[in-house]
Amino acid sequence: MATKIDELGDPGLSTELSRGEAGTCHLSMTGIDLEKDGPSQHMICDGNIGIRSYLSAVLAPASMRYPLYLQSFATGVLDATTYADFGTFASNQTGNTILVTLAAFNTIPVTLQLTGVSLASFVVSAFIAGNIGHRVGHRTRWWLLLSNCLQNIILLGCLIPSFWYQDFMIGPHQWVMMMCFACSAGVQVAMARHVGCPEIPTAMLSSPLVDYITDPHLFRRWSDPRASARNRRTIYVFSIISGSFLGAALHRHAGKGWAIAAAILVKLCMTAIIAVAKSQASADE
């Protein structure tokens, strides 16, 4: 869209202002006699500093690595404490699927309600979040920020009863807590799988661990550029395992509430990094 503005009442001189994509505006002056006034002047101003451009920026995959490492660490914390409390996982749905099959044949005691709720909630939330991401862009800053804020709000809803309404965590309403944990995990994994960092899925460990130990560059130096994928898998495996140890320790010695609080704190750090992360355009410059 272009708009012409008369300059100082001179009908022969006008300024044309046009707005392009992502808030970029282009300002040019026309109607100047080349012989009399010299070459025409073109003024270009980039309006990419606006809030709209900031939020609509597409982040570079490299900018998402450290946030995903933190997300993986938080996953370890949460899965350790949810399994200790409910006998089921919030994000490890491979384990939950096996538990459902065991419960179907009454092989071992399994709380089928909680496991089924976790599995169903994870699938539904991942389906919704993933399809929204397809439409708005998985690496769009505003969607990443909204996704992480939603995860934190859900976990905050689990944190409050873990400190002040503990009967809610062990009574007939346990399934509500499990549903919240699993929904948060579903949104998280749907985001992680579509931001261009396949080595950091944030929840599962079997495939990344096999990819790590069979990497053809496994024994190369850390600084070798050919070992970059191995390096990312190394940090990922360490993140999720160390998070599990912390979650187990907090649950045992401080209580489930502190484990959930630690996970929220880590996720808030991740959100802060996304807020200041470089866009794809900046990384290409």
Secondary structure by P-SEA (a helix, b strand, c coil): cbbbbbccccccbbbbbbbcccbbbbbbbccccccccccbbbbbbbccccaaaaaacccccccaaaaaaaaaaaaaaaaaaaaacccccccaaaaaaaaaaaaaacccccaaaaaaaaaaaaaaaaaaaaaaaaaaccccaaaaaaaaaaaaaaaaaaaaaaccccccccccaaaaaaaaaaaaaaaaaaaaaccccccccccccaaaaaaaaaccccccccccccaaaaaaaaaaaaaaaaaaaaaaaaaacccaaaaaaaaaaaaaaaaaaaacccccccccc
